[in-house]
Every structure is written in structure tokens, then in C-alpha cells.
Amino acid sequence: MDNPAPGPVWRLPAVPGLSDLVSALQSAGYRVIGPQVRDGAIGLGEMHSADQLPFGWGVHLAPGGYRLRERPDMAAFGHSAGPQSWKQFLHPPRERLWSAHRSAAGDFTVEPADPEVRPLAFLGVRPCDLRAIQIQDEILGATRHPGSGYAARRAAVFLIVVNCTEPGETCFCVSMDAGPRAGPGYDLLLTELTDPAGHEFVLQSGSAAGNEILNCLRLEQASPAMVCGADDAVDAAAQRMGRVMDTADLPALLVETLDAARWDDVAARCLTCGNCTMACPTCFCTTVEDSTDLTGDHADRWQSWASCFELDFSYLHGGPVRSSGKSRYRQWLTHKLGTWHQQFGSSGCVGCGRCIVWCPVGIDITEEVAALRAEKDARAAGPGQQQSDQP
């Protein structure tokens, strides 16, 4: 995606501005996907009008806990990351890779599946999720896999990112350099303002495609006071993170604590259910399954999401490599925060906090890292130093 030099900053009134934006995207041929209240949560789904946005709804987040709450205003994006990420639309939970057919004459042919590609507009992407999409681009995108279904779907996506002005209780995107202010890579960028002056957005374009949509909207240039107010709101959000992760020398810390007692502690709590990997916006592991019909003349190969918490995930002839819950949790955490750097040049965590919220027993990744660091420091201090520190 191109990222031209910053252009004008526009004012978009919440109503009817968002309706105009959705209509412009639909007229341009995009299927608009955005947040909406359903099943007791704010999830993602196709939008037919801006009225479906979760106006006036926020969320309360806690380890192992999520609930909706009514806001004192009518903010459309006044909520933190929900249970679903945009990953599901780019890297589907289940996807057919190819089909094979045997004709009556006995000929055998294999036909690669054509990925279903329809232009999508993602409305309401958080900066942490923008970073997550960029991480998956590096792993699954056109650079490494130019002919993949992911690459085809990603090329057809239009991104409308919303700067975060109200982080949740489990958010730590500042620690992971993934928010609350969006970096480059968006087509349009919104910052929501809800104050006595009114409900409106600061709007900027980040691409040529974004400029084309701007040309379809009724806009006026944002005042300097409005731009400063938007900047101040995002800066204030950075000071209100619900969690903090100390990332100093984190890959080295994880290598040096592979035998830490803390792994036994977390293993005693972990259900190895894999919820954290399903909710995580960057986890990308899959498994492959083949199926045939009763005649044996037709077969399909399917790719489905998998989790490193599954006992069979590391199965080799004779049994799984990681048979204990301790080893599987350690594999997930050390890869996400450690060896991911060696493979892909960055952390695999964007600080969205989903793994904390959707863990049934409330395991907190920031707490586990802090405990590992404390155990390492205690070991380095030695028994004598530990005793001398006691009152």
C-alpha cells in the first residue's frame, strides 16, 4: 500500500458522515465489515448501514471476563478489541486447497481451489489490529506466498483505521509499539471526538484509494483546535493502558528461563484449550485434512486453523513432541514473544489483550512475563542477597 505525504485533515460529522462513508464504500464495490453488537459482545460482521455500529456501547474487560456497558455518550468506536479479529476474513478458519476427481475412464485430475475474493472494506480497525494485519502480511502475504488465497484476499481490502482514545483494562499496545496511534498502512484514518462541541471525526487519507473515497464525501477542513483535540485524546489514551509489559531483552529472557519454576505454576492453571490462539490476531498455525466421498472418485484437501496447545499438533511417529501442558504453554509464549523475532523480525504480540480476556481461567501474559523476569532476577541475586534484602 502506498503512503503519500500527509495531506489535508478533514472534519467528518458522525451523523450523517459515517452513513455517507459506508454508502461511498458500497458504491465503490466494497462489502463493508465493521463492529456491531450481537450475542452479548461487539463482534465483526457485514454492515448494510452505519446504523449497525455500536453507538453508545463500551466494554468492561478483565482476565477471563468481558461484558458490555452503556457509555455516557454515543461514541461509535468507544470500545476495545472484541472477541474476533480481522484475521478471520483474510486467513479463514477453514479453506479448501484443492479438489481431485477420477473420471469414468480412470483419469485423475487435481484442481486448485480458487479463493473467494470480494473487495472488503474493514471499518473500525484498531491500531493494534492494523499492526496484526501487517504481521500476518509478512508471514502469509504476497512476499512469501504470492499465489496464496491470503495474498489475493489481502490485495482486495480497504482499511479504515480508528485511532484508539479509550483503551481497555487489559490493553498494552503501548508496550508493544502497536498503538494507540496508528502507524502507516491505512487507507483512511479516523479519530473520534465526543464532547460538548459535538460528535465528529478527524479524517485523514493514507493512500490513493483513500483519496478516491474522500472525493465522494461532503467534507470541510478540520480546524486546528479540532486536530489538537484529536491528538490530545490519543496521547491521553497512551497514558491509560490497563496493562504494561516490560519488553527489555525479552527474547533473551525467555531463552534464559526455559527451566523456570513459573512454567509449572502456569501449567497448573492452563486448560490447554487454545482459546488464546483462536482469539489472537497474529496466530496463524493450520492443519491439513483430506476427505473423500463414498465412491472414492472425489477428494478434497482442506486447511483449518490449529493450535499449538493441541496434543496432536506436535505429533510425530510415536507420539507428540510436547506432551505436557507446561511444554505447550511454554512453546506458545516463547514463540510469540521470543523466537518470532528470529523468524519474522518482530514480536508476534500487538498488546490487544484478547488472550487475557478470553482465557477461561484468566491467565495474563503480562503477569507471566513479569513473574519470569522476577524469578530470573532472584536467581541472579543468589541466596545470600535474597536473605539480606529481607527486613
Residue, then its C-alpha position, 0 to 999 in steps of 0.5 A: m500500500d502506498n503512503p503519500a505525504p500527509g495531506p489535508v485533515w478533514r472534519l467528518p460529522a458522525v451523523p450523517g458522515l459515517s452513513d455517507l462513508v459506508s454508502a461511498l464504500q458500497s458504491a465503490g464495490y466494497r462489502v463493508i465489515g465493521p463492529q456491531v453488537r450481537d450475542g452479548a459482545i461487539g463482534l465483526g460482521e457485514m454492515h448494510s448501514a452505519d446504523q449497525l455500529p455500536f453507538g453508545w456501547g463500551v466494554h468492561l474487560a478483565p482476565g477471563g471476563y468481558r461484558l458490555r456497558e452503556r457509555p455516557d455518550m454515543a461514541a461509535f468506536g468507544h470500545s476495545a478489541g472484541p472477541q474476533s479479529w480481522k484475521q478471520f476474513l483474510h486467513p479463514p478458519r477453514e479453506r479448501l486447497w484443492s479438489a481431485h476427481r477420477s473420471a469414468a475412464g480412470d483419469f485423475t485430475v487435481e484442481p486448485a481451489d480458487p479463493e473467494v475474493r470480494p473487495l472488503a472494506f474493514l471499518g473500525v480497525r484498531p491500531c493494534d489490529l492494523r499492526a496484526i494485519q501487517i504481521q500476518d502480511e509478512i508471514l502469509g502475504a504476497t512476499r512469501h506466498p504470492g499465489s496464496g488465497y491470503a495474498a489475493r484476499r489481502a490485495a482486495v481490502f480497504l482499511i479504515v483505521v480508528n485511532c484508539t482514545e479509550p483503551g481497555e483494562t487489559c490493553f498494552c499496545v503501548s508496550m508493544d509499539a502497536g498503538p494507540r496511534a496508528g502507524p502507516g498502512y491505512d487507507l483512511l484514518l479516523t479519530e473520534l471526538t465526543d464532547p460538548a462541541g459535538h460528535e465528529f471525526v478527524l479524517q485523514s487519507g493514507s493512500a490513493a484509494g483513500n483519496e478516491i473515497l474522500n472525493c465522494l464525501r461532503l467534507e470541510q477542513a478540520s480546524p486546528a483546535m479540532v486536530c489538537g483535540a484529536d491528538d490530545a485524546v490519543d496521547a491521553a489514551a497512551q497514558r491509560m493502558g490497563r496493562v504494561m509489559d516490560t519488553a527489555d531483552l525479552p527474547a533473551l529472557l525467555v531463552e534464559t528461563l526455559d527451566a523456570a519454576r513459573w512454567d509449572d505454576v502456569a501449567a497448573r492453571c492452563l486448560t490447554c484449550g487454545n482459546c488464546t490462539m483462536a482469539c489472537p490476531t497474529c496466530f496463524c498455525t493450520t492443519v491439513e485434512d483430506s476427505t473423500d466421498l463414498t465412491g472414492d472418485h472425489a477428494d478434497r484437501w482442506q486447511s483449518w486453523a490449529s493450535c499449538f496447545e493441541l496434543d496432536f499438533s506436535y505429533l510425530h511417529g510415536g507420539p507428540v513432541r510436547s506432551s505436557g501442558k507446561s511444554r505447550y504453554r511454554q512453546w506458545l509464549t516463547h514463540k510469540l514473544g521470543t523466537w518470532h523475532q528470529q523468524f519474522g523480525s518482530s514480536g508476534c504480540v500487538g498488546c490487544g489483550r484478547c488472550i487475557v480476556w478470553c482465557p477461561v481461567g484468566i491467565d495474563i501474559t503480562e503477569e507471566v512475563a513479569a513473574l519470569r523476569a522476577e524469578k530470573d532476577a532472584r536467581a541472579a541475586g543468589p541466596g545470600q542477597q535474597q536473605s539480606d534484602q529481607p527486613 
